[in-house]
Amino acid sequence: MERWTCSQANEWYAKQPWFRGCNYVPSDCANRIDMWQSYQWEQHFETMAREFALMESIGFNSIRVILEFIVWEEEHDSFMERFERFITLADTHKIKVMICFGNDCTLPKNSYYRPQHLGKQEYDWGYHGGRKYSQHGSFPNEVGSSILDEPEKAERFFGMVREIIMKYRTDSRICIWDLINEPGNNNRGAISVPHVQRFFDTARACDPVQPLTAGIWHLKAESRNPAENLCLELSDVISYHNYGCYENNVVQINELRKFNRPLLNTEWLNRITHNTIQECFPLFFLEKVSCWNWGFVAGLNQTYEPTEVLWKAEERGEAGQLDFTKWQHDLFRPSLRPYDPKEIKIIRRFCELADRNLIKENEE
């Protein structure tokens, strides 16, 4: 299987609804291991059911989730059963699932590194992601770790990728394969190039009906690392992250249009940096850029808190226009009431408009 042509990618996209949703971790999960493992799964599944119903009620039709290799490896059979239940539950609420496998947004293996384990998950209160020391600015000059740098583990990891894509390669409940999150981040750069290539080679050999992508995360082309540039060369549809203001988003959408492929913003919403629902969601609707904000219901993962990189900017006196009076991510409070009801009204309004437009297009 070869990379889709621009025509194939655009024909596929024209048949899809406007994808909108969030990057999802249940509010009672401290991290993604908590989300996928057997420990307290039934409790978390009940939370997912409540939160998927809430998503459906505001018009969201898709979610992006990142898998955890340790759960697949140590609880393989039960994980596969839980994964099936997860996507079945999402489907009952008319929610498609985008699957992400790899992740370069990681901590270095220094004295603060916590080895992954199953069971009860530790978290720190008051810190973004539930980690006092995180990949988001705690160690700006160190290289993030990856199990893909270890050949034996990498072989098993890509076994997971093959198994899951082959099992769901024609399943309409899966909308997109997002192969690796923020390739080259945390100073990995060119180190991750062979991993990116292997992700695409492995996925293409499975011949899925869904498109393949992996997102860039730098706004300016001259700032992108080699792993990001390779993603642009290999992706069927172009995905990217943008936590910048309205102007930054307009500039990036305009720049990425040159690829003549569908555009997907797979991470956005950072009120502290003026990346807001009020400005960005209508923009994505108008430009038909599929979009997944970070977070949904505020909980143990605490992504409403500012990232460490923002706090360090404040401590250096370089905060500029940063607004620390706002939540960074997430749309709903633990009570399931909106963080800002005006945001939810905007989301509902444009989701309804998109659905009406789709009905009209189908009738024509």
C-alpha positions as CSV (number, residue, x, y, z in Angstrom):
1,M,0.0,0.0,0.0
2,E,1.3,3.4,-0.9
3,R,0.6,6.9,0.5
4,W,-2.8,8.2,-0.6
5,T,-2.7,10.7,-3.4
6,C,-4.1,14.2,-2.7
7,S,-7.2,13.2,-4.7
8,Q,-7.8,10.0,-2.6
9,A,-7.3,11.9,0.6
10,N,-9.7,14.7,-0.3
11,E,-12.3,12.3,-1.7
12,W,-12.2,10.4,1.6
13,Y,-12.5,13.6,3.6
14,A,-15.4,14.9,1.5
15,K,-17.4,11.8,2.6
16,Q,-16.8,12.4,6.3
17,P,-18.6,14.6,8.7
18,W,-16.7,17.5,10.2
19,F,-14.8,15.7,12.9
20,R,-14.7,17.5,16.2
21,G,-14.1,16.3,19.7
22,C,-11.4,16.0,22.3
23,N,-8.3,14.2,23.5
24,Y,-9.8,11.9,26.1
25,V,-8.8,10.6,29.5
26,P,-11.7,9.8,31.9
27,S,-11.9,12.3,34.8
28,D,-11.3,9.5,37.4
29,C,-8.0,8.4,35.7
30,A,-4.7,9.8,36.8
31,N,-3.1,8.8,33.5
32,R,-3.5,6.6,30.4
33,I,-2.4,3.4,32.3
34,D,-5.3,4.0,34.6
35,M,-7.5,4.4,31.6
36,W,-6.7,1.1,29.9
37,Q,-5.7,-1.4,32.7
38,S,-7.9,-3.8,34.5
39,Y,-7.5,-2.2,37.9
40,Q,-10.8,-0.4,38.7
41,W,-11.8,-0.7,35.0
42,E,-15.5,-1.1,35.7
43,Q,-15.5,2.1,37.7
44,H,-13.7,3.9,34.9
45,F,-16.1,2.4,32.3
46,E,-19.0,3.9,34.2
47,T,-17.3,7.3,34.1
48,M,-16.7,6.9,30.3
49,A,-20.4,6.1,29.8
50,R,-21.4,9.4,31.6
51,E,-18.8,11.4,29.8
52,F,-19.5,10.0,26.3
53,A,-23.2,10.8,26.8
54,L,-22.1,14.4,27.7
55,M,-20.0,14.5,24.6
56,E,-22.9,13.4,22.4
57,S,-25.1,16.0,24.0
58,I,-22.9,18.9,22.9
59,G,-22.3,17.6,19.4
60,F,-18.9,16.0,19.6
61,N,-18.5,13.1,17.2
62,S,-15.0,11.8,17.7
63,I,-12.2,11.4,20.3
64,R,-8.4,11.0,20.1
65,V,-6.9,8.5,22.5
66,I,-3.3,7.3,23.1
67,L,-2.7,3.7,23.9
68,E,-0.2,2.4,26.5
69,F,2.1,-0.4,25.5
70,I,2.7,-1.7,29.0
71,V,-1.0,-2.5,29.4
72,W,-1.2,-4.3,26.0
73,E,1.9,-6.3,26.9
74,E,1.1,-7.3,30.5
75,E,-2.6,-7.7,30.2
76,H,-2.9,-8.5,26.5
77,D,-6.1,-10.5,26.3
78,S,-8.1,-8.5,28.8
79,F,-6.8,-5.3,27.3
80,M,-8.1,-6.3,23.8
81,E,-11.5,-7.0,25.4
82,R,-11.5,-3.7,27.2
83,F,-10.5,-1.8,24.0
84,E,-13.4,-3.5,22.1
85,R,-15.8,-2.4,24.9
86,F,-14.4,1.1,24.8
87,I,-14.9,1.6,21.0
88,T,-18.3,-0.1,21.2
89,L,-19.4,2.3,24.0
90,A,-18.1,5.3,21.9
91,D,-20.1,4.0,18.9
92,T,-23.3,3.9,20.9
93,H,-22.9,7.6,21.4
94,K,-22.0,8.2,17.7
95,I,-18.4,8.9,18.6
96,K,-15.6,7.7,16.2
97,V,-12.2,7.0,17.7
98,M,-8.8,8.1,16.5
99,I,-6.0,5.9,17.8
100,C,-2.5,7.1,18.6
101,F,0.3,4.6,19.4
102,G,3.7,6.2,19.9
103,N,4.6,9.3,22.0
104,D,7.7,11.5,22.0
105,C,6.2,13.9,24.6
106,T,8.1,12.0,27.3
107,L,10.4,12.5,30.3
108,P,14.1,11.9,30.2
109,K,15.4,9.0,32.3
110,N,16.9,11.0,35.1
111,S,16.5,10.8,38.9
112,Y,12.9,12.1,38.7
113,Y,11.8,9.4,36.2
114,R,9.0,7.1,37.4
115,P,9.1,3.7,35.8
116,Q,5.6,2.7,34.5
117,H,3.7,0.0,36.4
118,L,0.2,-1.4,36.6
119,G,-2.1,-1.0,39.6
120,K,-2.8,2.1,41.6
121,Q,-1.3,5.1,39.9
122,E,0.5,7.9,41.8
123,Y,-0.2,11.6,41.0
124,D,0.7,15.0,42.4
125,W,-2.0,17.5,43.2
126,G,-1.8,20.9,41.6
127,Y,0.3,20.0,38.6
128,H,-0.6,19.6,34.9
129,G,-0.9,16.0,34.0
130,G,-0.7,15.1,37.7
131,R,3.1,15.3,37.7
132,K,5.3,17.7,39.6
133,Y,8.1,16.9,37.2
134,S,6.8,16.6,33.7
135,Q,7.8,16.5,30.1
136,H,6.2,20.0,29.7
137,G,9.2,22.1,30.5
138,S,10.7,20.5,33.7
139,F,13.8,19.3,31.8
140,P,14.2,21.6,28.7
141,N,17.8,20.5,27.9
142,E,17.5,16.8,28.3
143,V,16.4,14.1,25.7
144,G,13.1,12.4,26.3
145,S,13.1,8.6,26.6
146,S,11.4,6.1,24.3
147,I,11.1,2.4,24.5
148,L,11.5,2.4,20.7
149,D,15.2,3.1,21.3
150,E,15.4,-0.4,22.8
151,P,15.3,-3.0,19.9
152,E,13.7,-5.8,21.7
153,K,11.0,-3.6,23.2
154,A,10.5,-1.9,19.9
155,E,9.9,-5.2,18.2
156,R,7.1,-6.0,20.7
157,F,5.7,-2.5,20.5
158,F,5.3,-2.7,16.7
159,G,3.7,-6.1,17.3
160,M,1.0,-4.2,19.1
161,V,0.7,-1.7,16.3
162,R,0.3,-4.5,13.7
163,E,-2.2,-6.5,15.8
164,I,-4.5,-3.5,16.5
165,I,-4.5,-2.1,13.0
166,M,-5.0,-5.5,11.4
167,K,-8.0,-6.2,13.7
168,Y,-9.6,-2.8,13.0
169,R,-8.3,-2.0,9.5
170,T,-11.8,-2.0,8.0
171,D,-13.8,-1.0,11.2
172,S,-15.9,2.1,10.7
173,R,-15.7,2.9,14.4
174,I,-12.0,3.8,13.9
175,C,-11.7,7.0,11.9
176,I,-8.0,7.7,11.7
177,W,-4.7,6.1,12.7
178,D,-2.5,8.8,14.3
179,L,0.7,6.9,14.5
180,I,3.0,8.9,16.9
181,N,2.3,11.9,19.1
182,E,4.6,14.9,18.7
183,P,7.5,13.2,16.9
184,G,10.9,14.5,17.8
185,N,9.7,16.4,20.8
186,N,11.8,16.8,24.0
187,N,15.0,17.2,22.0
188,R,14.7,13.8,20.3
189,G,14.7,15.4,16.8
190,A,16.4,13.1,14.3
191,I,16.6,10.3,16.8
192,S,13.0,9.6,16.1
193,V,13.2,9.6,12.3
194,P,13.7,5.8,11.9
195,H,10.8,5.2,14.4
196,V,8.5,7.5,12.3
197,Q,9.4,5.6,9.2
198,R,8.8,2.2,10.8
199,F,5.4,3.4,12.1
200,F,4.2,4.3,8.6
201,D,5.8,1.1,7.0
202,T,4.1,-1.1,9.6
203,A,0.7,0.6,9.2
204,R,0.8,0.6,5.4
205,A,1.6,-3.1,5.4
206,C,-1.7,-3.6,7.2
207,D,-3.6,-1.9,4.3
208,P,-6.2,0.0,6.5
209,V,-9.1,1.8,4.9
210,Q,-8.6,4.6,7.3
211,P,-6.0,7.3,6.6
212,L,-2.6,7.4,8.3
213,T,-1.1,10.6,9.9
214,A,1.3,11.8,12.5
215,G,1.2,15.4,13.6
216,I,3.7,18.3,13.4
217,W,3.8,20.5,16.5
218,H,5.9,23.5,15.4
219,L,4.1,26.5,13.8
220,K,7.0,27.7,11.7
221,A,8.5,25.4,9.0
222,E,12.0,26.4,9.9
223,S,11.5,25.2,13.4
224,R,10.4,21.7,12.6
225,N,12.6,18.8,13.4
226,P,13.5,16.0,10.9
227,A,10.9,13.6,12.4
228,E,8.1,16.2,11.8
229,N,9.2,16.8,8.2
230,L,9.1,13.1,7.5
231,C,5.6,13.0,8.9
232,L,4.5,15.6,6.4
233,E,6.0,13.5,3.6
234,L,4.3,10.3,4.7
235,S,0.9,11.3,6.0
236,D,-2.3,10.7,4.0
237,V,-4.0,13.6,5.8
238,I,-2.0,16.5,7.5
239,S,-2.4,16.7,11.2
240,Y,-0.9,19.3,13.5
241,H,-1.0,20.8,17.0
242,N,-1.6,24.5,17.7
243,Y,-2.0,26.0,21.1
244,G,-1.4,29.5,19.9
245,C,-3.8,32.5,19.4
246,Y,-6.3,33.0,16.6
247,E,-3.8,34.7,14.4
248,N,-1.3,31.8,14.8
249,N,-4.0,29.4,13.8
250,V,-5.0,31.4,10.7
251,V,-1.3,31.6,9.6
252,Q,-0.8,27.9,10.1
253,I,-3.9,26.8,8.3
254,N,-2.9,29.0,5.4
255,E,0.6,27.6,5.3
256,L,-0.6,24.0,5.5
257,R,-3.1,24.4,2.6
258,K,-0.2,24.2,0.2
259,F,-0.1,20.4,0.8
260,N,-3.6,20.2,-0.7
261,R,-4.7,17.6,1.8
262,P,-7.3,17.5,4.6
263,L,-6.2,19.3,7.7
264,L,-6.7,18.0,11.3
265,N,-5.8,19.9,14.4
266,T,-5.4,17.0,16.8
267,E,-4.5,19.2,19.8
268,W,-5.7,22.7,20.7
269,L,-7.2,24.8,23.5
270,N,-5.0,26.7,25.8
271,R,-6.9,29.6,27.3
272,I,-3.8,30.9,29.1
273,T,-2.1,31.5,25.7
274,H,-5.4,32.9,24.2
275,N,-6.2,29.8,22.3
276,T,-9.9,29.9,23.0
277,I,-13.2,28.2,22.1
278,Q,-14.7,31.6,21.1
279,E,-12.2,32.2,18.4
280,C,-10.8,28.9,17.3
281,F,-13.8,26.6,17.2
282,P,-15.7,28.8,14.6
283,L,-12.5,29.1,12.6
284,F,-12.1,25.3,12.4
285,F,-15.8,25.0,11.4
286,L,-15.4,27.6,8.7
287,E,-12.2,26.1,7.3
288,K,-13.5,22.5,7.8
289,V,-10.4,21.7,9.9
290,S,-11.2,18.7,12.0
291,C,-10.3,19.5,15.6
292,W,-9.8,17.8,19.0
293,N,-9.2,20.0,22.0
294,W,-7.2,18.7,24.9
295,G,-9.2,17.4,27.8
296,F,-12.9,17.1,28.6
297,V,-14.0,16.8,32.3
298,A,-11.5,18.1,34.8
299,G,-10.2,15.3,37.0
300,L,-7.2,13.5,38.4
301,N,-5.1,14.3,35.3
302,Q,-5.4,18.0,36.1
303,T,-4.9,19.4,32.7
304,Y,-6.8,22.5,33.7
305,E,-3.5,23.5,35.5
306,P,-0.8,25.4,33.6
307,T,2.1,23.4,32.2
308,E,5.5,23.8,33.8
309,V,6.8,25.7,30.8
310,L,4.2,28.4,31.4
311,W,5.0,28.7,35.1
312,K,8.7,29.0,34.3
313,A,8.0,31.8,31.9
314,E,6.2,33.6,34.7
315,E,9.1,33.0,37.1
316,R,11.5,34.5,34.6
317,G,9.4,37.5,34.1
318,E,8.6,36.5,30.5
319,A,4.9,35.7,30.8
320,G,3.9,38.6,28.6
321,Q,0.2,38.3,27.8
322,L,-0.3,34.9,29.5
323,D,-3.6,34.8,31.4
324,F,-3.2,32.6,34.5
325,T,-6.8,33.4,35.6
326,K,-8.0,30.8,33.1
327,W,-8.0,27.0,33.0
328,Q,-5.5,25.8,30.5
329,H,-7.5,22.8,29.1
330,D,-10.8,20.9,29.8
331,L,-14.4,21.9,29.1
332,F,-16.4,20.7,32.1
333,R,-16.1,20.8,35.9
334,P,-16.1,17.6,38.0
335,S,-19.8,18.3,38.5
336,L,-20.3,17.9,34.7
337,R,-21.3,21.6,34.6
338,P,-19.4,23.7,32.0
339,Y,-16.3,25.5,32.9
340,D,-17.8,28.4,30.9
341,P,-21.4,27.9,29.6
342,K,-20.8,30.4,26.8
343,E,-18.1,28.0,25.4
344,I,-20.5,25.1,25.3
345,K,-23.2,27.2,23.6
346,I,-20.6,28.0,20.8
347,I,-19.7,24.3,20.5
348,R,-23.3,23.2,20.2
349,R,-24.1,26.0,17.7
350,F,-21.4,25.1,15.3
351,C,-21.8,21.3,15.7
352,E,-25.5,21.8,14.8
353,L,-24.5,23.9,11.8
354,A,-22.1,21.3,10.6
355,D,-24.7,18.5,10.9
356,R,-27.3,20.6,9.0
357,N,-24.8,21.3,6.3
358,L,-24.0,17.5,6.0
359,I,-27.7,16.6,5.7
360,K,-28.1,19.3,3.0
361,E,-25.0,18.0,1.1
362,N,-26.3,14.4,1.3
363,E,-29.7,15.5,-0.1
364,E,-28.0,17.2,-3.0
